[in-house]
Amino acid sequence: MAWWSELESGLAAAEAEGQRRRLRTLETANVPVVRLDGKELLQFASNNYLGLATHPRVVAASQAAAARWGTGSGASSLVTGHQGIHAELEDVLAKSKGAEAALVYAAGSLANLGCLSALPGEDGQVFLDKLDHATLYDGAKLSGAAVDRFPHQDLNRLAAQMKRSRAAGIHRIVVAVDAVYSMDGDLAPLPQLLELAQRYDAVLVVDEAHSTGILGAQGHGLLEHFKIRSWPECLVLTGTLSKALGSLGGYVAGSRVLVEHLVNRSRGYIYATALPGPCAAAALEALRVIEEEPQHLARLRQNCGVLAQGLTGLGWGPQDAVTPIFPLVVGPADAALALQSRLSEAGIFVPAIRPPTVPAGSCRLRLSVTAAHGDAELAAVLTALGAKP
Ligand SMILES: *Cc1c(COP(=O)(O)O)cnc(C)c1O
């Protein structure tokens, strides 16, 4: 069929530009030393930042939940899929975030799609940071609202855009940002963003995929990091259960009326089977482990410090130790792939990231560290990388 041969040439063209991606198969859990396509490798590629995906308490909670709630939830939440374990998780998530209420989705990506698509309405306006996660952008597009992106972290530009929208009489303005940018590791300037949202009567959506469990004294996220103690009325948080919480699933946290609105209007919520109980239970137990065993976050922070200092010393910086994401920017796609293969020959896997995930010319290795990495493993990656050429 002509269709398939056209797709084939598209793939060949991507191959020629060093842009074709291929799946690799992991034969182990997502731990520091993995077996990947038959080869044992020390990996710095995971978002299982606290190592909780294999924590005995988290695994046991998930097993017990499979026995109690079944392996699948059997229906969408509004039909019969909303089980006691979901209600309990929503309660704990809301408390952890300091929000009035929370709603659990079957994935973080669905939470973003389902939240953004249901917020502004067709006559609204969404502003997104250029480096926002793709699912925020896709959700905004699905809403039918006007969608504009501002240059990364350029709040002056954002303020000018918001002012123009208000002057044009646009009633509903949504600003959506990542709490931690997934490929760069920098933070959203929450206090300034809240100030802008309040000034222009906008809703601020913050995607906490890489900050939940990581930022703040106790890992509660971006609000705790900035020591904001009372819930800002204009704020909506989205996030995932699949990174530091070691499970799968997503959530939105905010006001009770927001959550009620999503239950009634969010297609990503209404038309998806509810998260399986074992996933909900794993995330719930992970949240408890984070409260009761602060050593995991402490160890992660120690590892971040070692890498930030080591990488900066080797010329791969400046890098800071605030998040476990370290971008090693090399520029062209082939340079990123070459560095990835050089490390792979040394037995280390750090993934090359290319367009469209990052802008062309800013290809990089995205090195992420977890609490499960040991001192010798950190030393090994620094030695293998060596000084930046
Ligand atoms: C991973 C990620 C998501 C999607 O979450 P899933 O649970 O994997 O679907 C959303 N936003 C950001 C910033 C992410 O990194």
The ligand as a Tripos MOL2 file, in Angstrom:
@<TRIPOS>MOLECULE
LIG
   15    15     1     0     0
SMALL
NO_CHARGES

@<TRIPOS>ATOM
      1 C1          6.2150   12.5790   32.1120 C.3       1 LIG1
      2 C2          5.5350   13.8860   32.0460 C.ar      1 LIG1
      3 C3          4.1480   13.9630   31.8910 C.ar      1 LIG1
      4 C4          3.2870   12.7630   31.5950 C.3       1 LIG1
      5 O1          3.0840   11.9480   32.6690 O.3       1 LIG1
      6 P1          2.7730   10.3920   32.4350 P.3       1 LIG1
      7 O2          2.2850    9.9340   33.7470 O.co2     1 LIG1
      8 O3          4.0620    9.7740   32.0150 O.co2     1 LIG1
      9 O4          1.7430   10.2880   31.3570 O.co2     1 LIG1
     10 C5          3.5590   15.2160   31.9470 C.ar      1 LIG1
     11 N1          4.3050   16.3280   32.1190 N.ar      1 LIG1
     12 C6          5.6410   16.2920   32.2320 C.ar      1 LIG1
     13 C7          6.4050   17.5550   32.4210 C.3       1 LIG1
     14 C8          6.2970   15.0700   32.1750 C.ar      1 LIG1
     15 O5          7.6260   15.0340   32.2440 O.3       1 LIG1
@<TRIPOS>BOND
     1     1     2 1
     2     2     3 ar
     3     2    14 ar
     4     3     4 1
     5     3    10 ar
     6     4     5 1
     7     5     6 1
     8     6     7 2
     9     6     8 1
    10     6     9 1
    11    10    11 ar
    12    11    12 ar
    13    12    13 1
    14    12    14 ar
    15    14    15 1
@<TRIPOS>SUBSTRUCTURE
     1 LIG1         1 GROUP 0 **** ****
